[in-house]
Amino acid sequence: MPAPRINMRKIKDVLRLKLQAQLSHERIAAALGLSKGVVTKYCTLAAACGLDWPMVAALSEAALERRLLAGRADRRSHYVAADYGQVHHEMRRKGMTLSLLWEEYVEAHPGQATWRYTQFCENYHRYRLLLRRSMRQIHRAGEKLFVDYAGPTIALGDGGIANIFVAALGASSFTFACATPRQTMADWLHGCAQALKHIGGVPALIVPDNPRALIADPNRYEPRANETVEDFARHYGTSVLPARPYRPQDKAKVESAVQVVERWILMRLRRQHFHSIDDVNAAIEPLLKQLNAKPFQKLPGSRASSFAALDAPALQALPAQPWEWASYKTVRVHIDHHVEIDAHRYSVPQNLVGLQLEARITAHGVELLHRGQRVAAHARSAHRGGFTTVADHLSAAHRAHLEWTPQRLIHWGNGIGPMTGHIVRRLLEERRHPEHGYRACLGLLSLAKKYSKPRLEAACVIAAELGTTKYSHVRDILANDRDRQAATQAPEWNSPQHAHVRGADYYQ
């Protein structure tokens, strides 16, 4: 490790004690806590420059340094200068070290005067101090994507506003921007999905701030993201790591990108009028390409070239299918081994009756999870009050029940008698859906086992005359033996013989 540098104030004291007080080198070194070699060195430099004490006293510290070290500066000019902008660029690669870059610097200039490793590192750290504060962090290639929303919005013709989502990669500063209608969770995740699609890969981390839409518990040490956000991260094989609350420096990269987007893109759109979010995105796209192609001010290349060299090779591949919005809900399996979601029932294996499951609900499908394992998957249905049932989820008895069809039930009824078949047909036709009448039909036909087929047919005749098709009415007719009574049609009435009755012949 190099020795700490001696400031010019102490060097000026050395020259004062030597040139004015005429002290020996040994006494000067003891008085100022320096070595005799250092005292000798600066006294020799002053003598070589022809300086006496009045001249030294009149010089400022900076001017004195230039006079004393003018010769050393000439020697420095003989060393081959390293491209510290490129060094800073290469240091963003994962696993890169200054030692390796120094070796490459020496090998690139054989036979020439090159800096030793210590001076090479010191010059690089001095170069870093010249850069902007937001660029002093070292971001590894493909490691982080910083996301945020810009403050300014764009007014739309329908009275709404377009919020500007901004994302920036850490190593290359490659920037993405798009418009969303709001800043809800769906908008945040849509923006992230579009950003990943635009860069063509997935970083190891996505770093937002702590928006309520994404972070369920904005704890400083153990922040917890929303379930839907975690599902998004699992789908893309990444992680969401929010920055510390009230610490914008943790995401300084995107703070800078937001400022650039506001100045480079939004200010160019300030006089345009847009009718929809799609119009805004169409206007942003060409300006975004120009922004990423714009050269850096203090570093070599541009955002686009840095992205191609650094981030693009280090990103993970995108999944085959894009992420679809999913919400989660805890559901309990009913006794009929179905769960209810939005007034529609979906089947699960019968051995899960009574257990709580986690439902993952998307626009097109429903997945049911038990302890993280998928136990059932269905296409989502908008039929309120309906059932979506997989036969393999049912018991043997229930699977046999599913084999019943309206035609089979009517055929069974006609086998007992035409009026029984008529009652079965009416039971199926009067229901909103034929399946709703299956149970009543099975109950009606099962009466033939208890009372016999002829009695059931006779009871159905009576029910038809009464204008009813209810299973309970037919059952009561049989239970009360009304089917065994005399026919409901009254016999023809004949007048009895009597002396006072004149009879029909009297009126002839």
C-alpha positions as CSV (number, residue, x, y, z in Angstrom):
1,M,0.0,0.0,0.0
2,P,1.5,3.4,-0.9
3,A,2.5,5.8,1.8
4,P,0.1,8.7,2.5
5,R,1.0,11.8,0.4
6,I,2.6,14.8,2.2
7,N,0.6,18.0,1.7
8,M,2.3,21.1,0.5
9,R,1.8,23.0,3.7
10,K,4.3,20.7,5.5
11,I,6.7,20.9,2.5
12,K,6.6,24.6,2.8
13,D,7.5,24.3,6.5
14,V,10.4,22.1,5.5
15,L,11.7,24.8,3.2
16,R,11.1,27.5,5.8
17,L,13.2,25.7,8.5
18,K,15.9,25.0,6.0
19,L,16.2,28.2,4.0
20,Q,15.2,30.7,6.8
21,A,16.2,29.0,10.0
22,Q,19.2,27.1,8.5
23,L,18.4,23.9,10.5
24,S,20.0,20.6,9.7
25,H,18.0,17.9,7.9
26,E,18.0,15.7,11.0
27,R,16.5,18.4,13.2
28,I,13.9,19.4,10.5
29,A,12.9,15.7,10.2
30,A,12.5,15.4,14.0
31,A,10.5,18.6,14.3
32,L,8.0,17.8,11.6
33,G,7.8,14.0,12.0
34,L,9.3,13.2,8.6
35,S,12.2,11.1,7.4
36,K,15.5,12.6,6.6
37,G,15.1,11.3,3.0
38,V,11.9,13.3,2.5
39,V,13.6,16.5,3.9
40,T,16.6,15.9,1.6
41,K,14.4,15.3,-1.4
42,Y,12.4,18.6,-1.2
43,C,15.4,20.7,-0.2
44,T,17.2,19.3,-3.3
45,L,14.2,20.1,-5.5
46,A,14.1,23.7,-4.2
47,A,17.8,24.2,-4.8
48,A,17.4,22.8,-8.4
49,C,14.6,25.3,-9.0
50,G,16.7,28.2,-7.6
51,L,14.2,29.0,-4.9
52,D,15.0,30.9,-1.7
53,W,12.8,31.6,1.2
54,P,11.3,34.9,0.1
55,M,10.3,33.3,-3.2
56,V,8.8,30.3,-1.5
57,A,6.9,32.5,1.0
58,A,5.3,34.4,-1.9
59,L,4.1,31.3,-3.7
60,S,0.8,29.6,-3.1
61,E,0.7,25.9,-2.3
62,A,-0.5,25.1,-5.8
63,A,2.2,27.3,-7.4
64,L,4.9,25.8,-5.2
65,E,3.8,22.3,-6.2
66,R,4.0,23.2,-9.9
67,R,7.6,24.6,-9.4
68,L,8.9,21.8,-7.3
69,L,7.3,18.9,-9.3
70,A,7.7,20.3,-12.8
71,G,10.5,17.9,-13.4
72,R,8.5,15.0,-12.2
73,A,5.6,16.0,-14.4
74,D,8.0,15.9,-17.3
75,R,8.9,12.3,-16.3
76,R,5.2,11.4,-16.0
77,S,4.6,12.5,-19.6
78,H,6.9,9.6,-20.7
79,Y,4.4,7.0,-19.4
80,V,1.8,5.6,-21.7
81,A,-1.6,6.9,-20.6
82,A,-4.2,4.3,-19.8
83,D,-7.7,4.7,-21.2
84,Y,-9.5,5.0,-17.8
85,G,-12.9,5.5,-19.5
86,Q,-12.5,2.0,-21.0
87,V,-11.2,0.7,-17.6
88,H,-14.3,2.1,-15.9
89,H,-16.5,0.5,-18.6
90,E,-14.8,-2.9,-18.1
91,M,-15.0,-2.8,-14.4
92,R,-18.8,-3.3,-14.7
93,R,-18.3,-6.8,-15.9
94,K,-19.0,-9.5,-13.3
95,G,-15.7,-10.8,-11.9
96,M,-13.5,-8.1,-13.5
97,T,-10.5,-6.8,-11.4
98,L,-8.2,-3.9,-11.7
99,S,-5.2,-6.3,-11.6
100,L,-6.3,-8.0,-14.8
101,L,-6.9,-4.7,-16.5
102,W,-3.5,-3.5,-15.5
103,E,-1.9,-6.6,-16.9
104,E,-3.7,-6.1,-20.2
105,Y,-2.6,-2.4,-20.2
106,V,1.0,-3.5,-19.8
107,E,0.8,-6.2,-22.5
108,A,-0.8,-3.7,-24.9
109,H,2.3,-1.5,-24.8
110,P,5.4,-3.7,-25.0
111,G,8.7,-1.8,-24.7
112,Q,7.0,1.4,-23.6
113,A,7.0,3.0,-20.1
114,T,3.8,2.0,-18.3
115,W,2.5,2.7,-14.9
116,R,3.2,0.2,-12.1
117,Y,0.1,-1.4,-10.6
118,T,-0.1,0.9,-7.6
119,Q,0.0,4.1,-9.7
120,F,-2.4,2.6,-12.2
121,C,-5.0,2.0,-9.4
122,E,-4.4,5.5,-7.9
123,N,-4.9,7.2,-11.3
124,Y,-8.1,5.2,-11.9
125,H,-9.6,6.1,-8.5
126,R,-8.7,9.8,-9.3
127,Y,-10.5,9.4,-12.6
128,R,-13.6,8.1,-10.9
129,L,-13.8,11.2,-8.7
130,L,-14.2,13.3,-11.9
131,L,-17.4,11.4,-12.8
132,R,-20.8,12.3,-11.7
133,R,-21.8,11.1,-8.2
134,S,-24.6,8.8,-9.6
135,M,-22.1,6.9,-11.7
136,R,-19.6,6.1,-8.8
137,Q,-21.5,2.9,-8.0
138,I,-20.2,-0.3,-9.7
139,H,-23.0,-2.3,-11.3
140,R,-22.3,-5.7,-12.6
141,A,-23.4,-6.6,-16.2
142,G,-26.9,-8.2,-16.3
143,E,-27.4,-7.9,-12.6
144,K,-30.0,-5.1,-12.0
145,L,-32.8,-3.4,-13.8
146,F,-33.9,-0.3,-11.9
147,V,-37.6,0.8,-12.5
148,D,-39.6,3.9,-11.5
149,Y,-42.2,6.3,-12.8
150,A,-41.4,9.8,-14.0
151,G,-43.1,12.7,-12.2
152,P,-44.5,14.6,-15.3
153,T,-47.5,13.1,-17.1
154,I,-48.9,13.6,-20.6
155,A,-52.5,14.7,-21.0
156,L,-54.8,12.7,-23.3
157,G,-57.6,13.8,-25.5
158,D,-60.2,11.8,-23.6
159,G,-59.4,13.7,-20.4
160,G,-57.1,11.0,-19.0
161,I,-53.4,11.1,-18.4
162,A,-50.4,8.9,-19.5
163,N,-48.0,8.0,-16.7
164,I,-44.4,7.4,-18.0
165,F,-42.8,4.1,-16.8
166,V,-38.9,4.2,-16.9
167,A,-36.4,1.3,-16.6
168,A,-32.6,1.4,-16.8
169,L,-30.0,-1.4,-16.7
170,G,-27.3,-0.9,-14.1
171,A,-24.1,-1.6,-16.1
172,S,-24.9,0.0,-19.4
173,S,-27.6,2.6,-18.4
174,F,-29.7,1.2,-21.4
175,T,-33.0,3.0,-20.9
176,F,-36.6,2.0,-21.7
177,A,-39.8,4.0,-21.3
178,C,-43.5,3.5,-22.0
179,A,-46.8,5.0,-21.1
180,T,-49.4,3.4,-18.8
181,P,-52.9,4.6,-17.9
182,R,-52.2,4.5,-14.1
183,Q,-49.7,3.4,-11.6
184,T,-51.5,0.3,-10.3
185,M,-49.9,-3.1,-9.8
186,A,-51.0,-4.1,-13.2
187,D,-49.4,-1.0,-14.7
188,W,-46.1,-1.6,-12.9
189,L,-45.9,-5.2,-13.9
190,H,-47.0,-4.5,-17.5
191,G,-44.2,-1.9,-17.7
192,C,-41.6,-4.4,-16.3
193,A,-42.8,-7.0,-18.8
194,Q,-42.5,-4.6,-21.7
195,A,-39.0,-3.5,-20.5
196,L,-37.8,-7.2,-20.4
197,K,-39.3,-7.8,-23.8
198,H,-37.5,-4.6,-25.1
199,I,-34.1,-5.6,-23.8
200,G,-34.6,-9.2,-24.9
201,G,-33.5,-10.8,-21.6
202,V,-34.0,-11.0,-17.8
203,P,-31.6,-9.5,-15.2
204,A,-30.9,-11.2,-11.8
205,L,-32.7,-8.4,-9.9
206,I,-35.5,-5.9,-10.6
207,V,-35.1,-2.9,-8.2
208,P,-38.2,-0.6,-7.7
209,D,-38.7,1.8,-4.8
210,N,-41.4,0.9,-2.3
211,P,-44.7,1.6,-4.1
212,R,-47.8,0.3,-2.2
213,A,-48.9,-1.3,-5.5
214,L,-46.0,-3.7,-5.4
215,I,-44.7,-4.1,-1.9
216,A,-47.0,-5.5,0.7
217,D,-44.6,-4.8,3.6
218,P,-42.0,-2.1,3.0
219,N,-39.7,-3.2,5.8
220,R,-36.2,-1.7,5.5
221,Y,-34.5,-5.1,6.3
222,E,-37.0,-7.7,5.1
223,P,-39.4,-6.1,2.5
224,R,-42.2,-8.5,1.3
225,A,-43.6,-8.2,-2.2
226,N,-47.2,-8.8,-3.1
227,E,-48.1,-12.4,-4.1
228,T,-48.8,-11.4,-7.7
229,V,-45.4,-9.6,-7.9
230,E,-43.7,-12.8,-6.6
231,D,-45.6,-14.8,-9.3
232,F,-44.2,-12.4,-11.9
233,A,-40.7,-12.9,-10.6
234,R,-41.0,-16.7,-10.6
235,H,-42.3,-16.7,-14.1
236,Y,-39.3,-14.7,-15.4
237,G,-36.7,-16.4,-13.1
238,T,-35.7,-13.1,-11.4
239,S,-36.2,-11.4,-8.0
240,V,-37.8,-8.1,-7.0
241,L,-35.6,-6.3,-4.4
242,P,-37.0,-2.9,-3.5
243,A,-34.7,-0.1,-2.5
244,R,-34.6,1.1,1.1
245,P,-37.4,3.4,2.0
246,Y,-36.5,7.1,1.5
247,R,-33.1,6.2,0.0
248,P,-33.2,7.4,-3.6
249,Q,-29.5,6.9,-3.9
250,D,-30.1,3.1,-3.9
251,K,-31.7,3.5,-7.3
252,A,-29.7,6.5,-8.5
253,K,-29.4,4.8,-12.0
254,V,-33.1,5.1,-12.7
255,E,-33.3,8.5,-11.0
256,S,-30.8,9.7,-13.6
257,A,-32.7,7.8,-16.4
258,V,-36.0,9.5,-15.4
259,Q,-34.3,12.9,-15.6
260,V,-32.9,12.1,-19.0
261,V,-36.3,10.8,-20.3
262,E,-38.0,13.9,-19.0
263,R,-35.5,16.2,-20.7
264,W,-34.9,14.2,-23.9
265,I,-38.3,12.7,-24.6
266,L,-41.1,14.4,-22.7
267,M,-39.9,17.9,-23.5
268,R,-39.9,17.0,-27.2
269,L,-43.5,15.8,-26.9
270,R,-44.8,18.8,-25.0
271,R,-46.5,20.4,-28.0
272,Q,-48.1,17.3,-29.4
273,H,-51.6,16.1,-28.7
274,F,-52.4,12.5,-28.0
275,H,-55.7,10.6,-27.9
276,S,-54.7,7.4,-26.3
277,I,-51.9,5.5,-24.5
278,D,-51.0,3.8,-27.8
279,D,-50.4,7.1,-29.5
280,V,-48.0,8.2,-26.7
281,N,-46.0,4.9,-27.0
282,A,-45.8,5.3,-30.7
283,A,-44.3,8.7,-30.3
284,I,-41.9,7.6,-27.5
285,E,-40.4,4.6,-29.5
286,P,-38.2,6.5,-32.1
287,L,-37.0,9.0,-29.5
288,L,-36.0,6.1,-27.2
289,K,-33.8,4.7,-30.0
290,Q,-32.1,8.1,-30.4
291,L,-31.6,8.4,-26.7
292,N,-29.8,5.1,-26.4
293,A,-27.7,5.8,-29.4
294,K,-26.6,9.2,-28.0
295,P,-22.9,9.1,-27.1
296,F,-21.9,9.4,-23.4
297,Q,-20.3,12.7,-22.3
298,K,-17.4,11.3,-20.2
299,L,-17.3,7.6,-21.1
300,P,-16.7,5.8,-24.5
301,G,-19.6,4.6,-26.5
302,S,-23.3,5.0,-25.9
303,R,-26.1,3.2,-24.0
304,A,-26.8,1.0,-26.9
305,S,-23.2,0.0,-27.5
306,S,-22.6,-0.5,-23.8
307,F,-25.7,-2.7,-23.7
308,A,-24.5,-4.8,-26.6
309,A,-21.1,-5.3,-25.0
310,L,-22.0,-5.7,-21.3
311,D,-25.6,-6.4,-20.4
312,A,-26.9,-8.3,-23.4
313,P,-24.5,-11.3,-23.1
314,A,-25.1,-11.5,-19.3
315,L,-28.9,-11.5,-19.3
316,Q,-30.9,-14.6,-18.8
317,A,-33.2,-15.8,-21.6
318,L,-36.8,-14.8,-21.7
319,P,-39.4,-17.5,-21.0
320,A,-41.2,-19.1,-23.9
321,Q,-44.5,-17.6,-22.9
322,P,-45.1,-14.0,-21.7
323,W,-46.4,-13.5,-18.2
324,E,-50.1,-13.3,-17.7
325,W,-51.7,-11.3,-14.9
326,A,-52.6,-13.6,-12.0
327,S,-54.4,-13.0,-8.7
328,Y,-54.4,-15.4,-5.8
329,K,-57.3,-16.5,-3.6
330,T,-57.6,-19.0,-0.7
331,V,-60.5,-21.4,-1.3
332,R,-61.9,-24.4,0.5
333,V,-62.9,-27.7,-1.2
334,H,-66.7,-28.3,-0.7
335,I,-68.2,-31.7,0.0
336,D,-68.9,-32.1,-3.7
337,H,-65.1,-31.8,-4.3
338,H,-65.5,-28.4,-6.1
339,V,-64.2,-25.0,-5.2
340,E,-66.1,-21.8,-6.0
341,I,-64.4,-18.9,-7.8
342,D,-66.5,-16.0,-9.0
343,A,-69.8,-18.0,-8.6
344,H,-68.5,-20.8,-10.8
345,R,-67.4,-24.2,-9.4
346,Y,-64.2,-26.1,-10.5
347,S,-63.5,-29.7,-9.6
348,V,-60.4,-31.0,-7.7
349,P,-59.4,-34.6,-6.7
350,Q,-61.9,-36.0,-4.2
351,N,-59.3,-36.7,-1.5
352,L,-58.9,-32.9,-1.0
353,V,-62.4,-32.4,0.3
354,G,-62.4,-30.0,3.3
355,L,-58.9,-28.7,2.7
356,Q,-57.9,-25.1,1.9
357,L,-56.3,-24.6,-1.5
358,E,-54.6,-21.6,-3.1
359,A,-56.2,-20.6,-6.4
360,R,-54.1,-18.8,-9.1
361,I,-56.6,-17.0,-11.3
362,T,-55.7,-15.5,-14.7
363,A,-57.8,-14.1,-17.5
364,H,-58.0,-17.5,-19.2
365,G,-57.4,-20.2,-16.6
366,V,-57.6,-21.3,-13.0
367,E,-54.9,-23.2,-11.2
368,L,-55.5,-24.8,-7.9
369,L,-52.4,-25.4,-5.6
370,H,-52.0,-27.5,-2.5
371,R,-48.8,-26.7,-0.6
372,G,-47.3,-25.2,-3.7
373,Q,-48.1,-28.2,-5.9
374,R,-50.7,-27.9,-8.7
375,V,-53.5,-30.3,-8.2
376,A,-56.0,-29.1,-10.8
377,A,-56.1,-26.7,-13.8
378,H,-59.2,-25.5,-15.7
379,A,-60.1,-23.0,-18.4
380,R,-61.7,-20.1,-16.7
381,S,-65.5,-19.9,-17.2
382,A,-67.8,-16.8,-16.9
383,H,-70.9,-19.0,-16.4
384,R,-72.2,-18.0,-13.0
385,G,-73.7,-20.9,-11.1
386,G,-72.1,-23.4,-13.5
387,F,-69.7,-26.3,-13.0
388,T,-66.4,-27.3,-14.6
389,T,-65.7,-30.9,-13.8
390,V,-63.0,-33.3,-14.8
391,A,-64.2,-36.9,-14.6
392,D,-60.9,-38.2,-13.2
393,H,-61.5,-36.0,-10.1
394,L,-64.7,-37.9,-9.2
395,S,-65.4,-41.2,-7.4
396,A,-66.6,-44.2,-9.4
397,A,-70.2,-43.6,-8.3
398,H,-70.1,-40.0,-9.4
399,R,-68.4,-40.8,-12.7
400,A,-71.3,-43.2,-13.4
401,H,-73.7,-40.3,-12.7
402,L,-72.0,-38.2,-15.3
403,E,-72.7,-40.8,-17.9
404,W,-76.4,-40.0,-17.8
405,T,-77.8,-37.9,-20.7
406,P,-81.3,-36.5,-21.5
407,Q,-81.8,-39.1,-24.2
408,R,-80.9,-42.0,-22.0
409,L,-83.3,-40.8,-19.2
410,I,-86.2,-40.3,-21.7
411,H,-85.5,-43.8,-23.2
412,W,-85.6,-45.3,-19.7
413,G,-88.9,-43.5,-19.0
414,N,-90.5,-44.7,-22.3
415,G,-89.5,-48.2,-21.3
416,I,-91.8,-48.0,-18.3
417,G,-94.6,-46.3,-20.1
418,P,-95.4,-43.5,-22.5
419,M,-96.7,-41.2,-19.8
420,T,-93.6,-41.8,-17.7
421,G,-91.5,-40.9,-20.7
422,H,-93.7,-37.8,-21.1
423,I,-93.1,-36.7,-17.5
424,V,-89.3,-37.2,-17.8
425,R,-89.2,-35.1,-20.9
426,R,-91.1,-32.3,-19.2
427,L,-88.8,-32.5,-16.2
428,L,-85.8,-31.9,-18.5
429,E,-87.5,-29.2,-20.6
430,E,-88.7,-27.1,-17.7
431,R,-85.3,-26.7,-16.2
432,R,-82.9,-23.9,-17.2
433,H,-80.3,-26.5,-18.0
434,P,-81.1,-30.2,-18.6
435,E,-78.6,-31.3,-16.0
436,H,-80.6,-29.5,-13.3
437,G,-83.4,-32.0,-13.9
438,Y,-81.2,-35.2,-13.8
439,R,-81.7,-35.7,-10.1
440,A,-85.5,-35.4,-10.2
441,C,-85.6,-37.8,-13.2
442,L,-83.5,-40.4,-11.4
443,G,-85.7,-40.0,-8.3
444,L,-88.9,-40.5,-10.4
445,L,-87.6,-43.5,-12.3
446,S,-86.3,-45.1,-9.0
447,L,-90.0,-45.3,-7.9
448,A,-90.4,-48.2,-10.3
449,K,-88.2,-50.4,-8.1
450,K,-90.4,-49.8,-5.0
451,Y,-93.9,-49.7,-6.5
452,S,-93.5,-51.5,-9.8
453,K,-93.5,-50.2,-13.4
454,P,-97.3,-50.5,-13.9
455,R,-98.1,-48.5,-10.8
456,L,-95.5,-45.8,-11.7
457,E,-97.1,-45.5,-15.2
458,A,-100.6,-45.2,-13.6
459,A,-99.3,-42.6,-11.1
460,C,-97.8,-40.5,-14.0
461,V,-101.2,-40.6,-15.8
462,I,-102.8,-39.1,-12.7
463,A,-100.0,-36.5,-12.4
464,A,-100.5,-35.5,-16.0
465,E,-104.2,-35.1,-15.5
466,L,-103.5,-32.9,-12.5
467,G,-101.0,-30.8,-14.5
468,T,-97.9,-31.6,-12.3
469,T,-94.5,-33.1,-13.1
470,K,-92.9,-32.9,-9.6
471,Y,-91.3,-36.1,-8.3
472,S,-92.8,-35.4,-4.9
473,H,-96.3,-35.4,-6.3
474,V,-95.9,-38.7,-8.1
475,R,-94.3,-40.2,-5.0
476,D,-97.3,-39.1,-2.9
477,I,-99.8,-40.5,-5.4
478,L,-98.1,-43.9,-5.1
479,A,-97.8,-43.7,-1.3
480,N,-101.5,-42.9,-0.9
481,D,-102.5,-45.7,-3.4
482,R,-104.4,-43.3,-5.5
483,D,-103.3,-45.1,-8.6
484,R,-105.2,-48.2,-7.4
485,Q,-108.5,-46.4,-7.0
486,A,-111.3,-46.3,-9.7
487,A,-110.5,-44.4,-12.9
488,T,-111.0,-40.8,-12.6
489,Q,-113.5,-40.8,-15.5
490,A,-117.1,-41.0,-13.9
491,P,-119.3,-43.9,-15.3
492,E,-122.4,-43.1,-17.4
493,W,-125.4,-42.3,-15.1
494,N,-128.7,-44.3,-15.6
495,S,-131.9,-43.3,-13.9
496,P,-133.4,-45.9,-11.6
497,Q,-136.8,-47.5,-12.4
498,H,-139.7,-45.7,-10.5
499,A,-143.5,-45.4,-11.0
500,H,-143.4,-41.7,-10.8
501,V,-140.6,-41.3,-13.4
502,R,-142.0,-40.9,-16.8
503,G,-138.9,-41.9,-18.7
504,A,-137.6,-40.8,-22.1
505,D,-140.5,-42.3,-24.0
506,Y,-142.9,-39.8,-22.5
507,Y,-141.3,-37.0,-24.5
508,Q,-141.4,-38.7,-27.9
